[in-house]
Amino acid sequence: MGLEVFDLSVRLGGREVLKHVSFTLSSGSILVLLGPNGAGKTTLLKSVVGLVRPYQGKVVLNSGVVFNALNGNVFVNVPPWLRRVGYVPQKAYVFPHMSVFDNVAFGLKRLKLSNVELRERVKAVSEIVGIEGILHRKAAELSGGEAQRVALARALAIEPELLLLDEPFANIDPSSRDRIRFELMSLFKKLKVTAIITTHLLEDLWVSDVVGVIIDGRLKYFGSDPKALEGVDVETAKFLNIPVISGKVVEVYEGRVKVYLGLDSFIYAYSDKRLKPGDEVYVAVDPEEVKVSEGGDGVKAEVLYVKETSYLRKVVLKVGNAVVTLPGGRYGIKPDVKVVSLVFNKAKVVGVKSLV
């Protein structure tokens, strides 16, 4: 049960904007889908809800096929209002000429509920999202935050089997984001809603059960923890601000390699690739697992920049021939230090230069 997407591909304006996307999201899970602007995040949501028609692929919601096509031939295409999918676009649209009550009730009118059932449903979801006191107001009078809550209530009112939110935190004041994130996560867990949240903000990851990374229309990563480095490639690592260092393989062991980084520096990294001495590779390192060696053992790194303030903590190092940025505040590197020794406790080969 949940959402299953198979080989979903979309062309818009002669350009392929989704390319063979496949994943399975368990019922009750929250997927945070990351990607740069124009990566295909919104197109994926619109394909699932039924506002965009893919030329190929299948969408299955709680074991029921809602879309199926092959090479432009569509075999199943359930209308959006029958898919039981709630969708809140990035710009939370409300009908300005309607009251808040009528906005929330809009999707319910297709369900042919009795007046009593409709009012009870609107009242229930309005209390959940905190708009029960403004149901009488005209939507044109709402603030941006109120309109977003109304749009969320409208999506929840149909009791969706899946809820899709497109960049819900993008236009929220930074001081309010953590509170809104926590409220949404708590709400979804309480209602046991399966949800997909798109974002380009890395800090939104903490509300996720599952993380997806989409770049140039391709789902590059799908898993619970990209910093574990399993299934992560060079492009994904760089987008997620995971440090990537290039070097040359000098020794190969069972599941590990020794990589020369230049300037008499070496790193040992895990690898699931078939490598040989001389191969040029990219190694990703988990910044949370980087230690400063007090005894001087480890990889020599030149300190280029240290910034420690109440709002910004950053350390920029030159490791071999690569420039690596690490979050500050945990390494104890002072601004006047020129060279440090680093120990990388978690490093993995994520790409081979000739193949990237």
Buried (B, 14 or more C-beta within 10 A) or exposed (E): EBBBBBBBBBBEEEEBBBBBBEBEBEBBBBBBBBBEEEBBBBBBBBBBBBBBBBBBBBBBBBEEBBBBBEEEEEEEBBEBBEBBBBBBBBEBBBBEEBBBBBBBBBBBEEBEBEEEEBBEBBBBBBEBBEBBEBBEBBBEEBEEBBBBBBBBBBBBBBBBBBBBBBBBBBEBEEEEBBEBBEBBBEBBBEBEBBBBBBBBBEEBBEBBBBBBBBBBBBBBBBBEEBBEBEBBBBBBBBBBEBBBBBBBBEEBEEEBBBBBBBEEBBBBBBBEBEBEEEBBBBBBBBBEEBEBEEEEEBBBBBBEEBEEEEEEBBBBBBBBEBBBBBBBBBBEBEEEEEEBBBBBEBBBBBBBEEEE
